[in-house]
Amino acid sequence: MSVRARISAGAAVFALSALALTGCGNSDDDSSKGATDGTSASASATSGSDSGAPTSKETGSGGSATAGKSGAPATGGANGGGDNGGGVTSACTTKNTRINFVQAAQHASQQAPAQGSIEVVNTSKSTCTIVGAVTLTAKDDQGKADPVETDNSKNGTDAVDVKPGGTAKASVAYTDLNFEGSQSAREVCAVQASTVEIALPKDVGRTVKVTKDSGAQGTFNVCGKDVQVSAFKAS
């Protein structure tokens, strides 16, 4: 082969190699472009997620929390009702109490009344309550004067709990001397009662003997109509 022919053949081979290299370069460019496009799409998705708009999952969580809060029970609901019902007691009546009436240990003076007392003793095994007006009626043994009637509505009728075996007391202020008569007749009053009638609130009255502090028979000697019964106190 001549020298010129060899040069022509070599040039042809070089040209084919150059075309092959050009084709490979285009393929690399396309691949790089595809990778770049994919990265851009991923970045766009990430950007949309970070934009602050809640997803459906986040919205569901928020709704659930709100419902749980609104469904919480109010403070003191059922327990409050139970506590209120626990304080109920039975009333003090003739069936669960004994009543004593004690005459004053000292006579009245012109400055101060005599002080007797009403005692209500709980004879049952559970606490009872006195609430309301307690009425006291005294009739003269000989029926020579009108009865004396009074209650403690002016001085106090708030609820008083009396424990089993316990006592509630109220003082009875009255005048047991006649300061207008002679010295010998000072102890003669219109109403001289050896018994009195006492009625607890919403209960029937009962006849009670008048006694002295010692327990001996006494007399409710009342001059005038001014008899005051105080509020009851448990002792």
C-alpha positions in Angstrom: 0.0 0.0 0.0 1.3 3.4 -0.8 2.0 6.1 1.7 -0.9 8.2 0.6 -3.3 5.3 0.9 -2.2 4.6 4.5 -2.7 8.3 5.4 -6.3 8.2 4.0 -7.2 5.1 5.9 -5.8 6.5 9.2 -7.8 9.7 8.7 -11.0 7.7 8.3 -10.4 5.8 11.5 -9.7 9.0 13.4 -13.0 10.5 12.1 -15.0 7.5 13.2 -13.4 7.7 16.7 -14.3 11.3 17.0 -17.9 10.6 16.1 -18.1 7.9 18.8 -16.7 10.2 21.4 -19.3 12.9 20.5 -22.1 10.5 21.0 -20.9 9.5 24.4 -20.7 13.2 25.5 -24.3 13.8 24.5 -25.5 10.8 26.6 -23.6 12.1 29.7 -25.3 15.5 29.3 -28.8 13.9 29.1 -28.1 11.8 32.2 -26.8 14.9 34.1 -29.9 16.9 33.0 -32.2 14.1 34.3 -30.5 14.0 37.6 -30.7 17.8 37.9 -34.4 17.7 37.1 -35.0 14.9 39.7 -33.2 17.0 42.4 -35.4 20.0 41.6 -38.6 18.0 41.9 -37.5 16.7 45.3 -36.6 20.2 46.5 -40.0 21.4 45.4 -41.8 18.7 47.4 -39.7 19.5 50.5 -40.4 23.2 50.1 -44.2 22.5 49.9 -44.0 20.4 53.1 -42.2 23.1 55.0 -44.5 25.9 53.9 -46.6 25.6 57.1 -49.8 24.1 55.5 -51.1 21.3 57.8 -51.1 17.8 56.4 -54.2 15.6 56.7 -52.4 13.6 59.5 -51.6 16.8 61.5 -55.2 18.0 61.2 -56.5 14.7 62.5 -54.3 14.9 65.6 -55.5 18.5 66.4 -59.1 17.5 66.2 -58.6 14.6 68.5 -57.0 16.7 71.2 -59.7 19.3 71.1 -62.4 16.6 71.5 -60.6 15.1 74.4 -60.4 18.4 76.2 -64.1 19.3 75.7 -65.1 15.9 77.0 -63.3 16.1 80.3 -65.6 16.0 83.4 -66.3 19.2 85.3 -64.6 19.7 88.7 -66.6 18.3 91.6 -69.3 16.7 89.6 -70.3 13.3 91.1 -68.2 13.7 94.2 -69.9 17.0 95.1 -73.3 15.3 95.0 -72.2 12.5 97.2 -70.7 14.8 99.8 -73.9 16.8 100.0 -76.0 13.7 100.6 -73.8 12.4 103.4 -74.7 15.0 105.9 -78.4 14.1 106.3 -79.6 13.2 109.9 -82.9 12.4 111.4 -84.9 14.9 113.4 -85.0 14.9 117.2 -88.5 13.8 118.2 -90.4 12.1 121.1 -89.2 8.7 119.7 -85.4 9.4 120.0 -85.1 11.9 122.9 -85.8 12.6 126.5 -86.6 16.1 127.7 -85.9 17.6 131.1 -87.0 21.0 132.4 -85.0 22.4 135.3 -86.2 25.4 137.3 -83.8 28.2 138.1 -81.3 27.6 140.8 -81.5 31.2 142.0 -84.4 33.6 142.2 -84.7 36.6 139.8 -83.8 40.1 140.9 -85.1 43.4 139.6 -82.0 43.6 137.5 -81.7 40.1 136.1 -84.2 37.2 135.4 -84.1 33.7 136.8 -82.4 31.1 134.5 -84.0 27.7 134.1 -83.2 25.3 131.3 -84.6 22.9 128.7 -82.5 19.8 128.1 -82.9 17.5 125.1 -81.1 14.2 125.5 -80.6 11.9 122.5 -81.5 8.4 123.6 -81.0 6.8 120.1 -77.8 5.3 118.5 -77.6 7.9 115.8 -77.2 11.7 115.6 -80.5 13.7 115.5 -81.0 17.4 114.7 -83.0 20.1 116.2 -83.9 22.8 113.6 -86.8 25.2 114.0 -88.7 26.6 116.9 -89.1 24.8 120.2 -92.3 25.6 122.1 -92.8 25.9 125.8 -96.2 26.0 127.5 -96.8 26.3 131.2 -100.3 25.9 132.8 -101.1 26.8 136.4 -101.7 23.7 138.4 -104.9 25.3 139.8 -106.0 26.8 136.5 -106.2 30.3 138.1 -104.4 32.0 135.3 -104.0 31.8 131.6 -101.2 29.6 130.4 -97.8 31.0 129.5 -96.7 30.2 125.9 -93.4 31.0 124.3 -90.8 29.6 121.9 -87.2 30.4 120.8 -88.0 31.8 117.4 -86.6 35.2 118.3 -83.4 34.0 119.9 -82.3 31.3 117.5 -83.6 28.2 115.7 -80.5 27.2 113.6 -79.8 23.4 113.2 -78.1 21.7 116.2 -76.8 18.2 115.9 -77.1 16.0 119.0 -74.9 13.0 119.1 -76.0 9.6 120.6 -76.2 10.1 124.4 -75.5 13.8 124.0 -77.5 16.8 125.2 -78.7 20.1 123.7 -79.6 22.8 126.2 -81.5 26.1 126.0 -81.8 28.6 128.8 -85.2 29.8 129.9 -85.2 33.4 131.3 -88.2 34.3 133.5 -89.3 36.2 136.6 -90.2 34.0 139.6 -90.8 36.7 142.2 -93.6 39.3 142.6 -91.8 42.5 143.3 -95.1 44.5 143.6 -96.5 42.5 146.5 -95.6 42.3 150.1 -92.5 40.6 151.3 -94.5 37.5 152.4 -96.2 37.2 149.0 -93.1 37.8 146.8 -93.0 34.1 145.8 -96.6 33.9 144.8 -97.0 34.1 141.1 -100.0 33.7 138.8 -98.7 30.6 137.2 -97.3 27.9 139.4 -96.7 24.8 137.3 -95.3 21.4 138.4 -95.3 20.3 134.8 -94.8 22.0 131.5 -95.4 21.0 127.9 -92.5 21.1 125.4 -92.8 20.5 121.7 -89.8 20.0 119.4 -90.0 21.4 115.9 -92.7 19.6 113.8 -93.3 17.2 116.7 -96.1 16.6 119.2 -95.8 18.2 122.6 -95.0 16.2 125.6 -95.6 16.8 129.3 -92.5 17.1 131.4 -92.1 17.3 135.1 -90.3 20.4 136.5 -87.3 19.5 138.6 -84.6 21.2 140.6 -80.9 20.7 139.9 -80.9 17.8 142.4 -83.6 16.0 140.4 -86.3 16.6 143.1 -89.7 17.9 142.2 -89.7 21.6 141.4 -92.1 24.4 140.4 -92.1 26.7 137.4 -93.2 29.8 139.2 -93.9 32.5 136.6 -94.8 36.1 137.5 -95.7 37.9 134.3 -95.7 36.8 130.7 -92.2 37.6 129.7 -90.5 34.2 129.3 -87.6 33.9 126.8 -86.1 30.7 125.5 -82.6 30.9 124.0 -81.1 29.1 121.1 -80.1 25.5 121.7 -76.4 24.5 122.0 -75.0 20.9 122.0 -72.9 20.0 125.0 
